[in-house]
Amino acid sequence: MDVRIGVVGFGLRGHLAREAHRPGGGSRVVAVCDLSARSRAEAAEAFPDALVTASLSELLDAGVDAVMVLTPDDRHTEVAVPALEAGVAVFCEKPLAISIDDCDRILEAAYRTGSRLYVGHNMRHMPVITLMRRLIDEGRIGEVKAVWCRHFVGNGGDYYFKDWHADRSKSVGLLLQKGAHDIDVIHWLGGGYSRRVQAIGSLSVYGGIQDRRDRSGERMHDWFSLDNWPPAAAEGLNPVVDVEDISQVNLVLEGGALASYQQCHFTPDYWRNYTVIGTEGRLENFGDEPGAEVRLWNRRHEGAAPGDETFIVPEAEGGHGGADRLLIDEFVTFVREGGATVTSPVAARNAVAAGVVATASLRGDGGLLAVPELRPELRAYFDGGQVRRDGAAQDEVV
């Protein structure tokens, strides 16, 4: 029997709902909830047999096995907590929430009810990242001591400064909203969560643009174009623009590895570059899509040198280099069977925590700040595969 999925939020992230709709193949979308008439109309067209509603309670009463929370980030908690309390599994898009307290509320609800919680950190399934993780796990560069990430957000003006992302009251800032992806990957490749962080940044380009527009009812695809260049000539920015468009963070990970993350939203190119340095070598990716290269150095060289080995990022089907399909595969299996997953609610919470504290450092004096730790009982519960406190696994979907 297919897992019956309810979707809350069918806007920009609706492609994940479409990916999860596999009638007869393991999962199907049976209900969609959205406050937007446009989104409800599009959902009715995409899923003609599904209930389409503006009421969360009506969706939860529709007999769903799982809920996918695909709303804007500041509304994750108000959907995820009631869904968990209703006893259904929850897929929450990243970032898990926009505050540490709200992240912990979601984890506490899953812990208290035994409802399964999954967070959509799709980069843990991206072929370039899984390739680098495999090489690290194989010991090819020894013990990891440093992870550096440079994120060139070439589409930043269109993606993040023409809607709610540009308003810190709805996103906190892009070190959290956008950086949660990369901070999670840094933690995963570096083998530990951030314990202390320090950051600087500024609103260097988009804050000076006075052409603003209320884009209520529009979506990013309505205005996106590679012809929107140069950044300083952007038009129709969000009425509120008070998040940084360039920032950099230093992180001290548990276990002692050091990391850094740089993010710029007005570069001409759009990709991520990771460097991982261990006691016996280093890795670096050149491109992040299928067909790109990951190079490994594990011998001494005079100056710059070609990699001692080169690995090609494998091909995969679907969005984000095949990661979206793998993400949904894992989620549906998790709803049915439970158990450990590549993504992690603890890791998702700690990525948000590092982003929140880094933003506080950036907007303060740039000092080194401690990242609050999750309650040990919660960390043990989620790291242990979300087994109920009485020792029984949650019932399988049949």
C-alpha positions in Angstrom: 0.0 0.0 0.0 1.2 3.5 -0.8 2.2 5.8 2.0 -0.5 8.5 2.1 1.2 11.9 2.1 -0.3 15.3 3.0 1.6 18.4 1.7 1.5 21.7 3.6 2.8 24.5 1.3 2.7 24.0 -2.5 4.7 26.9 -3.7 8.4 27.1 -4.6 9.2 23.8 -3.0 6.3 22.0 -4.6 8.7 20.0 -6.7 9.4 17.8 -3.7 5.7 17.0 -3.5 5.7 16.1 -7.1 8.7 13.8 -6.5 6.8 12.1 -3.7 3.7 11.4 -5.8 4.3 7.9 -7.0 0.9 6.2 -7.2 1.4 2.5 -7.0 5.1 3.0 -6.5 5.2 3.4 -2.7 3.7 6.8 -2.0 1.1 9.2 -3.2 0.0 12.7 -2.3 -3.6 12.5 -1.0 -4.1 16.0 0.4 -2.6 19.5 0.0 -3.0 22.5 2.3 -2.0 26.0 1.2 -3.3 29.5 2.1 -2.7 30.7 -1.4 -5.5 30.4 -4.0 -2.9 30.1 -6.7 -1.2 27.3 -5.0 -4.4 25.4 -4.3 -5.4 25.7 -8.0 -2.0 24.4 -9.0 -2.2 21.5 -6.5 -5.6 20.6 -7.8 -4.2 20.3 -11.3 -1.1 18.4 -10.2 -3.0 16.0 -7.9 -6.6 15.7 -9.2 -7.6 13.0 -6.8 -6.3 14.8 -3.7 -8.1 16.8 -1.1 -7.1 20.5 -1.6 -7.8 22.8 1.4 -6.7 25.9 3.3 -7.2 24.1 6.6 -4.4 22.2 8.4 -6.8 20.4 10.6 -8.8 19.2 7.6 -5.6 17.8 6.1 -4.7 16.0 9.3 -8.2 14.5 9.5 -7.9 13.1 5.9 -6.1 9.9 7.1 -2.6 10.8 6.0 0.4 8.7 7.1 2.9 11.5 6.7 3.0 15.3 6.3 5.5 17.2 4.2 6.1 20.7 5.6 7.1 22.8 2.6 6.0 26.2 3.9 8.2 29.3 4.2 10.8 28.7 7.0 9.1 30.9 9.7 6.0 28.7 9.6 7.6 25.2 9.9 7.0 25.0 13.6 3.3 25.8 13.6 2.7 23.0 11.1 5.3 20.4 12.2 4.3 20.3 15.9 0.5 19.8 15.4 1.3 17.1 12.7 3.6 15.3 15.1 1.1 15.5 17.9 -1.5 14.1 15.5 0.6 11.0 15.3 1.8 11.2 11.7 5.4 11.2 10.4 6.7 14.6 9.4 9.1 15.6 6.6 10.3 19.1 7.4 12.1 21.1 4.7 15.4 22.7 5.8 16.2 24.8 7.7 14.2 23.0 10.4 13.1 26.3 11.9 14.5 29.9 12.2 15.2 29.8 16.0 17.0 27.3 18.3 13.9 27.3 20.6 11.6 26.3 17.7 13.9 23.6 16.5 13.9 22.2 20.0 10.1 22.4 20.2 9.9 20.3 17.1 12.3 17.7 18.4 10.6 17.6 21.8 7.2 17.0 20.1 8.6 14.1 18.1 10.3 12.7 21.2 7.2 13.1 23.3 4.8 11.5 20.8 7.0 8.9 19.2 6.0 10.3 15.8 8.8 10.0 13.2 10.6 13.2 12.2 12.7 13.6 9.0 14.4 16.8 7.8 15.0 17.4 4.1 18.7 18.1 4.1 19.1 16.9 0.5 22.8 17.8 0.2 23.5 14.7 2.3 22.4 12.8 -0.8 24.2 15.0 -3.4 26.7 12.8 -5.4 29.5 15.3 -4.9 29.1 15.3 -1.2 28.6 11.6 -0.8 31.7 11.0 -2.9 33.7 13.2 -0.6 32.2 11.6 2.5 33.1 8.2 1.2 36.7 9.1 0.6 36.9 10.5 4.1 35.4 7.4 5.6 37.9 5.3 3.7 40.7 7.1 5.4 42.1 8.5 2.2 43.1 11.8 3.8 43.6 10.7 7.4 41.9 12.4 10.3 40.0 15.5 9.2 41.3 18.7 10.7 39.8 21.5 8.6 36.8 22.0 6.3 36.6 25.2 4.1 33.5 26.1 2.0 33.1 28.9 -0.4 29.6 29.4 -1.7 29.3 31.5 -4.8 25.5 32.3 -4.9 25.4 33.8 -8.4 21.6 33.8 -8.4 21.4 35.4 -5.0 19.6 38.6 -6.1 16.8 36.7 -7.8 16.6 33.9 -5.2 16.8 35.7 -1.9 16.3 39.5 -2.3 13.0 39.7 -4.1 10.8 38.0 -1.5 10.5 37.0 2.2 14.1 35.7 2.3 15.4 39.3 2.4 13.4 40.1 5.6 15.2 39.0 8.8 11.9 38.8 10.7 11.0 35.9 8.4 14.4 34.3 7.7 16.8 35.6 10.4 19.4 35.9 7.7 21.1 34.0 4.9 23.8 32.6 7.1 20.9 30.6 8.5 18.4 30.3 5.6 21.0 29.5 2.9 23.9 28.5 5.1 22.1 25.7 6.9 22.8 23.5 3.9 26.5 24.0 4.0 26.9 24.2 7.8 25.3 20.7 7.9 27.7 19.4 5.3 30.6 21.0 7.1 29.5 19.2 10.3 29.1 15.9 8.3 32.5 16.0 6.6 34.2 17.4 9.7 32.9 14.8 12.0 31.3 17.1 14.6 28.9 19.9 15.4 29.9 23.5 15.9 30.7 24.4 19.5 31.9 28.0 19.0 31.4 30.3 16.0 32.5 33.8 15.0 31.3 35.8 11.9 31.4 39.0 10.0 29.4 40.2 7.1 27.5 43.1 5.5 24.7 44.2 3.2 27.1 45.4 0.5 25.1 45.6 -2.8 21.4 45.0 -2.5 20.8 47.4 0.4 21.5 50.4 -1.9 18.9 49.4 -4.5 15.8 51.5 -4.1 13.6 49.8 -6.7 11.3 47.8 -4.4 8.0 45.9 -5.1 5.4 43.9 -3.2 5.5 40.6 -4.9 2.6 39.0 -3.0 1.2 36.2 -5.2 4.4 35.9 -7.2 7.1 33.3 -7.1 10.8 33.2 -7.9 10.2 31.6 -11.3 8.1 34.6 -12.2 11.0 37.0 -12.1 14.1 34.8 -12.4 16.4 35.4 -15.4 20.1 35.0 -16.0 19.8 38.4 -17.9 19.3 40.1 -14.5 22.8 41.4 -14.3 24.8 43.2 -12.9 23.6 42.8 -9.3 23.5 46.6 -8.7 21.0 46.9 -11.5 18.5 44.6 -9.9 14.9 45.7 -9.9 11.8 44.8 -7.9 13.5 43.9 -4.6 11.5 43.0 -1.5 10.1 46.0 0.3 12.3 45.0 3.3 15.9 44.2 2.7 17.8 43.8 5.9 19.8 40.6 5.6 23.5 40.4 4.7 24.5 39.6 1.1 28.1 38.7 2.0 29.3 36.9 5.1 32.0 34.6 6.5 32.0 32.4 9.5 34.7 30.6 11.5 33.6 27.4 13.3 35.2 25.3 16.0 33.8 21.8 15.8 33.5 19.3 18.6 36.6 17.1 18.4 38.8 20.1 17.5 38.5 20.4 13.7 38.3 24.0 12.4 36.0 25.1 9.6 35.1 28.2 7.7 32.2 29.2 5.5 32.0 32.1 3.0 28.8 33.1 1.3 28.4 35.8 -1.4 25.1 36.6 -3.2 26.5 38.8 -6.0 29.0 36.5 -7.8 28.6 35.8 -11.5 28.8 32.0 -11.0 26.8 29.7 -8.8 28.4 26.7 -7.1 30.0 25.4 -3.9 33.6 24.7 -3.4 34.7 22.5 -0.5 38.2 21.8 0.7 38.7 19.1 3.3 42.2 18.8 4.9 43.3 15.8 6.9 46.5 14.5 8.5 47.4 12.6 5.3 46.0 14.7 2.5 43.2 16.9 1.2 40.1 16.8 -1.0 38.6 19.6 -3.1 35.7 19.6 -5.5 35.8 21.5 -8.8 32.1 22.0 -9.7 29.3 20.4 -7.8 27.1 18.8 -10.5 27.4 15.3 -12.0 30.5 15.1 -14.2 32.4 17.6 -12.0 35.7 16.5 -10.4 36.8 15.8 -6.8 40.6 15.8 -6.6 42.7 14.2 -3.9 46.3 15.1 -2.9 48.2 12.7 -0.7 51.8 13.3 -1.7 54.2 16.2 -1.2 54.4 18.6 -4.2 56.3 21.7 -5.1 53.7 24.5 -5.5 50.3 23.9 -7.2 50.0 20.4 -8.6 47.4 18.3 -10.3 45.5 15.9 -8.0 47.2 12.7 -7.2 43.8 11.1 -8.0 40.8 12.5 -9.6 37.2 11.2 -9.1 34.3 12.1 -11.4 31.0 13.0 -9.6 28.6 10.3 -10.8 25.5 10.9 -12.9 22.1 10.7 -11.2 18.5 11.4 -12.2 16.4 14.2 -10.6 16.9 17.6 -9.1 20.0 18.7 -7.2 22.1 16.1 -8.9 19.7 13.3 -8.1 19.6 14.2 -4.4 15.8 15.0 -4.4 14.8 11.5 -5.6 17.1 9.8 -3.1 15.8 12.1 -0.3 12.2 11.1 -1.0 13.2 7.4 -1.3 14.8 7.6 2.2 11.8 9.4 3.7 9.2 7.0 2.4 11.3 4.0 3.6 11.6 5.8 7.0 7.9 6.3 7.3 7.3 2.6 6.7 10.2 1.1 8.6 11.8 3.7 10.9 15.5 3.2 11.7 18.6 5.3 11.0 18.7 7.8 8.1 21.5 9.7 6.4 19.7 12.9 7.3 19.5 13.7 11.0 17.1 15.9 13.1 20.0 16.5 15.5 22.2 17.6 12.7 19.4 19.8 11.3 19.0 21.5 14.7 22.7 22.0 15.1 23.0 23.6 11.7 20.3 26.1 12.6 21.9 26.7 16.0 25.3 27.4 14.4 23.6 29.8 11.9 21.6 31.6 14.5 24.6 32.2 16.8 26.9 33.1 13.9 24.3 35.7 12.8 24.3 37.1 16.4 28.1 37.3 16.2 28.0 39.0 12.8 25.5 41.6 14.0 27.3 42.1 17.3 31.0 42.7 17.6 32.2 39.7 15.7 33.1 37.8 18.8 33.5 34.1 19.3 30.3 32.8 20.8 29.2 29.4 22.2 26.6 27.3 20.4 23.9 25.9 22.8 23.9 22.1 22.9 20.9 19.9 22.5 19.6 18.0 25.5 21.5 14.7 25.8 18.3 12.7 25.9 17.1 14.2 22.6 20.4 13.6 20.9 20.5 10.0 22.1 16.9 9.4 21.0 17.4 10.7 17.4 20.9 9.3 17.0 19.5 6.0 18.1 16.9 5.8 15.2 14.0 7.4 17.0 13.1 4.3 19.1 10.4 4.9 21.7 11.4 5.4 25.3 9.7 2.2 26.3 12.1 0.4 23.8 9.5 -0.4 21.2 9.9 0.8 17.6 7.0 2.9 16.2 4.4 0.9 14.3 5.1 0.4 10.7 2.7 1.7 8.0 0.9 -1.2 6.4 
